[in-house]
Amino acid sequence: MLHVHAHPASQPSRSVFWACVITGQSFQLHADPSTPSSISPRGQLPAIVDDNFKLVEMPAILTYLAQKNSWHDLYPTNLQTRARISQYLHAHHNLTRLATLKLMAPHVLVVFGGLPSSNALSYASNTIIETAMNSATKLSDGQTLVEEVINFVAKHYLGSSDFVAQTAQASIADIACYEEISQLKWANLLDLSNWPSIAAWMARMTDLPHHDAIHSFNTTLGDIKTQPITMERFMGAIEVAMTDLVALPGVSIP
Ligand SMILES: N[C@@H](CCC(=O)N[C@@H](CS)C(=O)NCC(=O)O)C(=O)O
């Protein structure tokens, strides 16, 4: 049995959920607020335990599961195709994810009064979030960086292709990228219609199976720009998302 320690409010966690349900990979979901360090040394989500094998880091998890279970649609076998997927996934952490973190995290973490103390090892992301939280111009600062990154992704990854690693259909690179970018639309933090190729790619991604159930945390939470988030809204969105997740085929809870 595959155990997935992850949470619907977490972008890399949703990437793992979504890839599993698209491919029919069943798993037991552990959505505890913090992951034991015996499973995730930094306490971060997502983490998996596959029989006795423990693994963290979303791209490592997705490529491991894809290779183990022959997810040839999401992870085609061609060497150069895999290299392009890998190229995006390596860039992802310091490109798309850091940019969306700068824009999104201060608007979300305000509900907790700041960063969780457990992520002291995450120096780069901590610094970005702390600086943004203390800035009077955090919205426009975050938007400026995300706009740069979206321009870059649109030009150098998506290009004239339908998907970010130039694949014929969506790959795990698209799933990782989509989780970061799409959340901004539901949160009302960025108007993505300014990038027609990104908007068209996002529309293609919504056609993947179980899109709506995987994103019900975001759609339920909704606008966090003009309606600042409250703990009640946050917990309400998690409750809806958990209900939708456990109703998906192959997903069980302990
Ligand atoms: N590079 C990691 C990032 C994981 C990550 O940032 N997880 C967040 C949730 S979205 C987390 O666990 N934060 C709590 C912490 O760092 O203590 C991945 O791709 O899996």
The ligand as a Gaussian input file, in Angstrom:
#p B3LYP/6-31G(d) Opt

LIG

0 1
 N       10.616000      21.075000      -2.381000
 C        9.488000      20.490000      -1.704000
 C        8.656000      21.604000      -1.108000
 C        7.707000      21.071000      -0.084000
 C        7.047000      22.181000       0.698000
 O        7.416000      23.353000       0.592000
 N        6.057000      21.808000       1.505000
 C        5.380000      22.746000       2.352000
 C        3.885000      22.624000       2.171000
 S        3.416000      23.250000       0.586000
 C        5.669000      22.403000       3.800000
 O        5.659000      21.245000       4.165000
 N        5.905000      23.438000       4.612000
 C        6.099000      23.285000       6.020000
 C        7.534000      23.348000       6.390000
 O        8.404000      23.597000       5.510000
 O        7.814000      23.143000       7.558000
 C        8.677000      19.646000      -2.669000
 O        8.716000      19.894000      -3.867000
 O        8.029000      18.686000      -2.223000

